[in-house]
Structures are given as C-alpha cells and as structure tokens.
Amino acid sequence: MFRPSAVRMKIGIIVAGALMGGGIASGISAQTPGPSAGPSASAEPKVMVDSLAPAEMEETIRTLKSNFVDPNALKDQEINRATLEGLLTRLHGGAILLPGKTTNAEPPAPFYSEVLGNHIGYARIGSLSPDNLGALDKARSDFAAKKIDALVIDLRATSSSDFNLAAEVTKRFVPKGKTLWTLRKTAAHQDRAFTNDRDPVFHGTTIVLVDGETSGPAEAMAAALKAHDQALLIGQPSAGRAVEYADFPLTSGKILRVAVGEVIGPNGVSLFPDGVKPDLPVELPLAQKHQIFLQSAQRGLTAFVFETERPHFNEAALIAGTNPEIEIRQQRRGPEESVHDSVLQRAVDVITSLAIFQKH
C-alpha cells in the first residue's frame, strides 16, 4: 500500500544528505564577513528599521527632517508615499495597487491530459473553470478504462480566485469527511470551512506538481492533498497568495486590492505568505515550462520527459562511411529539442521507483 508519509521520510533523508554534501562549504563562505564599508553599507535597512523601538523611529524621522540635505524629500507627502510603498512591500502581496479595471485579462489556461509510460495518468488542471472540471472527469474515466495506477496532478498553470471550484477538484482525491481548508476573515470574524462530502474517485499513487505560478486556491488544493497524506509534492514553493481578495476603488480610478481572507490548511497553519513547500524540490525555469506547456498540445509530453535512445556509431556505419551520431544531431535543430521537464521527469521517476519497490 502506498504511504506518502513513508516515502517523504526516505526522500527527506536522501535530500538532506545531498544538501549536506553540497551546501556546507557554501554556507561557510556565505557567513564569512567581507571587508567592512562602514555601518551604512553593511547593514540591511529593513533589519535596522525592524530593530528600532517606536520612540527611536520617531526620533530618527525628526532627525532626518532637521538635517537631511534635501528638505523636500522629507515633506509629509513624501513620507506618506514612502510609508505606502514600504507597506505594499512588507505585506507580501496582501495589498496590491492597480491602475484600474482592465479588460485585457489573460486567456484561461486549458486542461491537458495524457497517459505516460502506459500506466501513469497526467492531468494539467489549468484554470479553475467548469469546463476544465468536466475535462478532468472525462480524463479520469479514460484513465480508469486504461487501468491507470498512478496520477500526476499538475498545478503549475493553476491560479484562480474560485475556492468553490478548487474544493470540487480536491474532493475527487481526498477521503470523505475531511476538512480541505478554512477561509478565515479575521476582520469580519468569519471562518468558512471547506469539507469533502463525497467519496474520492482515485486511490492510487498521486504526485502533485507545484511552483511559483501555483497561486490562490490552487495552493489550498496542494496543501489539502499533502496534509491528508494523499500525495507527494514536487517542484518549487508556491506563490504564497492563498488569500481571498477584495477590490476597493480609489477616487482616482485606481484600485486597491486587499487580502481580506487567508487560507488555513488542515494542519491549522496559514498558507499566507509562505505558500506550500514541496516534499521534493526540483527547479525548472519558467520560460522553459511555458515552452513545454505550449508545445505539448501538438507534440505530447513524452518527448519532454522520456529520453529516446540515440543511434551509436557501429561497425555497419563504419563500413557504410556514415556516422549516425552526427546525423541525428544535424536533424535535431531548434531550441525545442533541448527542452526537458525535469519536474515531471522526477515525478515519473518516483512513481517508477515505488512500483518497483511494491513488487518486492
């Protein structure tokens, strides 16, 4: 029986060993102080500001106003601008100033599915929409007919504000009766719990792929799957935007978008602003991922995951006066030939290793 918690422990030991092997020297180097350039150059402004007591902050501002070379830079209006700029930075995406309502919204990301290696179902959820939810159910039926025993749920193209649809997707993979997450609105004294009221439709090995573009309700989905011991997470930390926003129009027409609710995972921990951390970190440049997602619609994913065996120079080629290794390199022209989805490849490797382990 597949137990993600046990696999996480094994993976954790391996990853910890790798980090210890390659990270100690760099850690020592990073802690070695360089030549001093004076207090103002060596100290981080945020660290120093955070160390000030309230009275010291007032004293610092008064001193700046009285002595700084450019008095105009410290007028009340400029101080207010600096305050707002600092707040928007410190709130980690919890408050966003927008130029106004825009009609040029990004097109929704499509759903995509495929069978990898004859037994692994792959489902890229895309945007959270009723159409994509229907496509997921159809793909799941197809997977069942093909006796798929492992599933990769790709949330690397999933960002939305619809927690209801996110819950409907998650219910298909989490045990019935479990709390998926809670949407907490502290100012309104409201907690809304999302609970699974249906039986899951898949019970096999499940891997979830996440990265910095996994945002909002998709982060809640990943946290629920991980917390209920149903899936391993592979990739990079999510965006840390698992919040519900409300828009407040300003008199100028601009919009202040404010996080008014935060997602609390099943373990009682808020997902804002740190997001969801993968069990197995794997890097993939965003531009490369976008290229793979775009081309997979025409070419499929196999070419980006499984390496095909290349022809080698042999005796027959020597007699014929040809070199298949050179010929195949000449045929493979264009940057797309070198693109490889290392995150999905790692998921396939984990599933393959588990299958081998379970057979013994």
C-alpha positions as CSV (number, residue, x, y, z in Angstrom):
1,M,0.0,0.0,0.0
2,F,1.3,3.4,-1.0
3,R,2.1,5.6,2.1
4,P,3.3,9.1,1.1
5,S,4.5,9.8,4.6
6,A,7.0,6.9,4.5
7,V,8.2,8.0,1.1
8,R,8.6,11.5,2.3
9,M,10.8,10.2,5.1
10,K,13.0,8.3,2.6
11,I,13.2,11.3,0.2
12,G,13.9,13.6,3.1
13,I,17.0,11.5,4.1
14,I,18.3,11.5,0.6
15,V,17.7,15.2,0.0
16,A,19.2,16.1,3.4
17,G,22.3,14.1,2.5
18,A,22.7,15.8,-0.8
19,L,22.3,19.2,0.8
20,M,24.9,18.4,3.5
21,G,27.3,17.2,0.9
22,G,27.0,20.3,-1.3
23,G,25.8,23.1,1.0
24,I,28.3,23.2,3.9
25,A,31.1,24.9,2.1
26,S,28.8,27.5,0.5
27,G,27.2,28.1,3.9
28,I,30.6,28.8,5.5
29,S,31.5,31.0,2.6
30,A,28.3,33.0,2.9
31,Q,28.9,33.6,6.6
32,T,32.4,34.8,6.1
33,P,32.4,38.6,6.5
34,G,33.9,40.7,3.7
35,P,35.8,44.0,4.0
36,S,33.8,46.5,6.0
37,A,32.5,49.5,4.2
38,G,31.0,51.2,7.2
39,P,27.7,50.7,9.1
40,S,25.5,52.3,6.4
41,A,26.9,49.9,3.7
42,S,27.0,46.7,5.7
43,A,23.6,46.9,7.5
44,E,20.4,45.9,5.7
45,P,17.9,48.8,6.0
46,K,14.9,46.6,6.8
47,V,16.8,44.8,9.6
48,M,17.9,48.0,11.1
49,V,14.4,49.6,10.9
50,D,12.9,46.5,12.5
51,S,15.3,46.8,15.4
52,L,14.1,50.3,16.3
53,A,11.7,50.9,19.1
54,P,8.7,53.2,18.4
55,A,10.4,56.2,20.2
56,E,13.5,55.6,18.1
57,M,11.6,55.6,14.9
58,E,10.0,59.0,15.7
59,E,13.4,60.3,16.8
60,T,15.0,59.1,13.5
61,I,12.4,60.8,11.4
62,R,12.7,64.0,13.3
63,T,16.5,64.0,12.9
64,L,16.1,63.3,9.1
65,K,13.7,66.2,8.7
66,S,16.0,68.6,10.6
67,N,19.3,67.6,9.0
68,F,18.9,65.9,5.6
69,V,20.4,67.8,2.7
70,D,17.1,67.9,0.7
71,P,14.2,69.0,2.9
72,N,11.7,68.4,0.0
73,A,12.4,64.7,0.2
74,L,11.0,64.6,3.7
75,K,7.8,66.5,3.4
76,D,4.7,64.8,4.8
77,Q,3.6,63.8,1.3
78,E,6.9,62.1,0.6
79,I,6.9,60.4,3.9
80,N,3.3,59.1,3.2
81,R,4.5,57.8,-0.2
82,A,7.4,56.0,1.4
83,T,5.1,54.6,4.1
84,L,2.7,53.2,1.5
85,E,5.5,51.9,-0.7
86,G,7.0,50.1,2.3
87,L,3.7,48.6,3.4
88,L,2.9,47.2,-0.1
89,T,6.4,45.5,0.0
90,R,6.1,44.2,3.6
91,L,2.6,42.8,3.1
92,H,3.9,40.2,0.6
93,G,1.2,40.6,-2.0
94,G,-1.5,41.0,0.6
95,A,-2.2,44.5,-0.8
96,I,-1.8,45.5,-4.4
97,L,-2.3,48.9,-6.0
98,L,-3.7,48.5,-9.5
99,P,-4.1,51.2,-12.3
100,G,-7.8,50.4,-12.7
101,K,-10.1,47.8,-14.1
102,T,-8.7,46.2,-17.2
103,T,-10.5,44.2,-19.9
104,N,-7.4,42.6,-21.2
105,A,-7.5,39.5,-18.9
106,E,-5.2,36.6,-19.7
107,P,-6.8,33.8,-21.6
108,P,-7.7,30.8,-19.4
109,A,-5.2,28.0,-19.3
110,P,-6.6,24.9,-20.9
111,F,-6.9,21.5,-19.3
112,Y,-4.5,18.8,-20.7
113,S,-4.2,15.1,-20.0
114,E,-2.0,12.2,-21.3
115,V,-1.0,8.7,-20.4
116,L,2.7,8.4,-19.7
117,G,4.6,5.1,-19.7
118,N,1.4,3.1,-20.2
119,H,0.3,3.4,-16.6
120,I,0.7,7.0,-15.3
121,G,-2.1,9.4,-15.8
122,Y,-1.1,13.1,-16.2
123,A,-3.6,15.9,-15.7
124,R,-2.7,19.5,-16.0
125,I,-5.6,21.3,-14.4
126,G,-5.1,24.7,-16.0
127,S,-7.5,27.4,-15.0
128,L,-10.2,26.5,-12.4
129,S,-13.3,26.6,-14.5
130,P,-16.4,24.4,-15.0
131,D,-15.2,23.3,-18.4
132,N,-11.8,22.2,-17.1
133,L,-13.5,20.4,-14.2
134,G,-15.6,18.5,-16.8
135,A,-12.5,17.7,-18.8
136,L,-10.8,16.4,-15.6
137,D,-13.8,14.0,-15.0
138,K,-13.6,12.8,-18.6
139,A,-9.9,12.2,-18.4
140,R,-10.3,10.3,-15.1
141,S,-12.8,8.0,-16.8
142,D,-10.4,7.4,-19.6
143,F,-7.6,6.7,-17.1
144,A,-9.8,4.2,-15.3
145,A,-10.6,2.4,-18.6
146,K,-6.8,2.1,-19.2
147,K,-6.2,0.8,-15.7
148,I,-4.0,3.8,-14.6
149,D,-2.5,3.1,-11.2
150,A,-0.7,6.4,-10.7
151,L,-1.7,10.0,-11.2
152,V,0.3,13.2,-11.7
153,I,-1.8,16.4,-10.9
154,D,0.0,19.4,-12.4
155,L,-1.0,22.7,-10.7
156,R,1.9,24.7,-12.2
157,A,-0.5,26.5,-14.5
158,T,-3.3,26.9,-12.0
159,S,-4.2,30.3,-10.5
160,S,-7.7,31.5,-9.7
161,S,-9.9,33.1,-7.2
162,D,-12.6,30.4,-7.1
163,F,-12.3,28.5,-3.9
164,N,-15.6,26.6,-4.6
165,L,-14.2,25.1,-7.8
166,A,-10.9,24.4,-6.1
167,A,-12.8,22.4,-3.5
168,E,-14.7,20.4,-6.1
169,V,-11.5,19.3,-7.8
170,T,-9.9,18.4,-4.4
171,K,-12.9,16.4,-3.3
172,R,-12.1,13.9,-6.1
173,F,-8.8,12.9,-4.3
174,V,-9.3,13.4,-0.6
175,P,-11.1,11.0,1.8
176,K,-14.7,11.8,2.5
177,G,-15.4,13.8,5.7
178,K,-12.0,15.5,5.8
179,T,-11.7,19.3,6.1
180,L,-9.9,20.6,3.0
181,W,-9.1,24.1,4.3
182,T,-10.7,27.0,6.1
183,L,-11.0,30.5,4.7
184,R,-10.6,32.9,7.6
185,K,-11.6,36.5,7.6
186,T,-10.2,38.0,10.8
187,A,-11.7,41.4,10.4
188,A,-15.2,40.1,9.8
189,H,-14.8,37.3,12.4
190,Q,-15.8,34.7,9.8
191,D,-14.4,31.2,9.3
192,R,-15.7,29.2,6.3
193,A,-14.6,25.5,6.3
194,F,-14.5,23.6,3.1
195,T,-15.2,19.9,3.8
196,N,-15.3,16.9,1.5
197,D,-18.8,15.5,1.3
198,R,-18.2,12.8,-1.4
199,D,-16.1,9.7,-1.9
200,P,-12.8,10.1,-3.8
201,V,-12.6,8.8,-7.3
202,F,-8.9,7.8,-7.3
203,H,-7.0,5.7,-4.7
204,G,-3.6,5.1,-6.4
205,T,-0.3,6.8,-6.1
206,T,-0.6,10.6,-6.6
207,I,2.0,13.2,-7.2
208,V,1.2,16.9,-7.3
209,L,3.4,19.4,-9.2
210,V,3.7,23.0,-7.9
211,D,5.8,26.1,-8.5
212,G,5.8,29.9,-8.1
213,E,2.9,30.1,-10.5
214,T,0.7,27.9,-8.4
215,S,-1.4,30.6,-6.7
216,G,-4.5,31.2,-4.7
217,P,-7.0,28.3,-4.4
218,A,-4.5,26.1,-6.2
219,E,-2.2,26.4,-3.1
220,A,-5.1,25.3,-0.9
221,M,-5.6,22.3,-3.1
222,A,-1.9,21.3,-2.9
223,A,-1.9,21.8,0.9
224,A,-5.1,19.7,1.4
225,L,-3.7,16.8,-0.7
226,K,-0.4,16.9,1.2
227,A,-1.9,17.3,4.6
228,H,-4.2,14.3,4.2
229,D,-1.3,12.1,3.2
230,Q,-2.7,11.5,-0.2
231,A,0.1,13.0,-2.4
232,L,3.8,13.9,-2.6
233,L,4.5,17.5,-3.8
234,I,7.3,18.0,-6.3
235,G,8.6,21.3,-7.7
236,Q,9.2,24.7,-6.2
237,P,7.4,26.7,-3.4
238,S,4.0,28.1,-4.4
239,A,3.3,31.8,-4.8
240,G,2.1,32.4,-1.2
241,R,-1.1,34.1,-2.4
242,A,-3.6,31.7,-0.8
243,V,-6.0,34.6,0.1
244,E,-9.3,36.0,-0.8
245,Y,-9.0,39.5,-2.2
246,A,-11.5,42.4,-2.2
247,D,-11.1,45.4,-4.5
248,F,-11.5,48.9,-3.1
249,P,-11.8,51.7,-5.8
250,L,-10.0,54.9,-5.2
251,T,-11.2,58.3,-6.2
252,S,-8.6,58.5,-9.0
253,G,-10.0,55.3,-10.6
254,K,-7.1,53.2,-9.3
255,I,-7.9,50.1,-7.3
256,L,-6.5,48.9,-4.0
257,R,-6.7,45.1,-3.9
258,V,-6.6,43.8,-0.3
259,A,-6.4,40.3,1.1
260,V,-9.4,40.1,3.4
261,G,-9.3,36.3,4.0
262,E,-6.5,33.8,4.4
263,V,-6.4,30.0,3.8
264,I,-5.8,27.9,6.9
265,G,-4.6,24.4,6.0
266,P,-5.9,21.2,7.6
267,N,-3.0,21.4,9.9
268,G,-4.1,24.8,11.3
269,V,-1.3,26.7,9.6
270,S,-1.9,29.7,7.3
271,L,-0.6,29.4,3.8
272,F,-0.1,33.2,3.5
273,P,2.5,34.4,2.8
274,D,4.9,31.4,2.8
275,G,2.9,29.2,0.5
276,V,3.2,25.5,0.1
277,K,6.6,23.8,0.2
278,P,7.3,20.7,-2.0
279,D,8.4,17.5,-0.5
280,L,11.0,17.1,-3.2
281,P,12.4,20.4,-4.6
282,V,13.2,20.4,-8.3
283,E,13.9,23.5,-10.4
284,L,12.7,24.4,-13.9
285,P,13.0,27.8,-15.5
286,L,9.5,29.4,-16.0
287,A,10.3,30.2,-19.6
288,Q,11.2,26.6,-20.3
289,K,8.0,25.4,-18.6
290,H,5.9,27.7,-20.7
291,Q,7.5,26.4,-23.8
292,I,6.8,22.8,-22.8
293,F,3.2,23.6,-22.0
294,L,2.7,25.3,-25.3
295,Q,4.3,22.6,-27.4
296,S,2.8,19.7,-25.6
297,A,-0.6,20.4,-27.1
298,Q,0.8,19.4,-30.5
299,R,3.7,17.1,-29.6
300,G,2.6,15.4,-26.4
301,L,4.7,15.3,-23.3
302,T,6.6,12.1,-24.0
303,A,9.3,14.0,-25.8
304,F,9.8,16.3,-22.9
305,V,10.0,13.5,-20.2
306,F,11.5,10.3,-21.7
307,E,14.8,10.3,-23.4
308,T,14.8,8.4,-26.7
309,E,17.7,6.1,-27.4
310,R,20.2,7.7,-29.8
311,P,21.8,5.7,-32.6
312,H,25.5,5.0,-32.0
313,F,28.5,4.7,-34.3
314,N,29.0,1.0,-35.0
315,E,30.7,-1.4,-37.4
316,A,27.9,-1.2,-40.1
317,A,28.2,2.6,-40.0
318,L,32.0,2.4,-40.4
319,I,31.6,0.2,-43.5
320,A,29.0,2.5,-44.9
321,G,31.1,5.5,-44.2
322,T,28.4,7.2,-42.1
323,N,28.1,8.4,-38.6
324,P,24.6,8.2,-37.2
325,E,25.5,10.2,-34.1
326,I,26.4,13.2,-36.2
327,E,23.4,12.8,-38.5
328,I,20.9,12.7,-35.7
329,R,22.4,15.9,-34.2
330,Q,22.1,17.6,-37.6
331,Q,18.4,16.5,-37.8
332,R,17.6,17.9,-34.4
333,R,17.7,21.6,-34.9
334,G,16.0,24.2,-32.9
335,P,15.9,25.1,-29.2
336,E,12.8,22.9,-28.5
337,E,14.9,19.7,-28.8
338,S,16.9,20.6,-25.6
339,V,13.8,21.4,-23.5
340,H,13.1,18.9,-20.7
341,D,10.5,18.9,-18.0
342,S,12.8,18.0,-15.0
343,V,9.9,18.3,-12.5
344,L,7.6,15.9,-14.3
345,Q,10.5,13.6,-15.0
346,R,11.2,13.4,-11.3
347,A,7.6,12.6,-10.6
348,V,7.7,9.8,-13.1
349,D,11.0,8.5,-11.6
350,V,9.4,8.5,-8.1
351,I,6.3,6.6,-9.3
352,T,8.5,4.1,-11.2
353,S,10.7,3.5,-8.1
354,L,7.6,3.0,-5.9
355,A,6.2,0.5,-8.4
356,I,9.4,-1.5,-8.3
357,F,9.5,-1.3,-4.5
358,Q,5.9,-2.6,-4.2
359,K,6.6,-5.6,-6.4
360,H,9.2,-6.8,-4.0
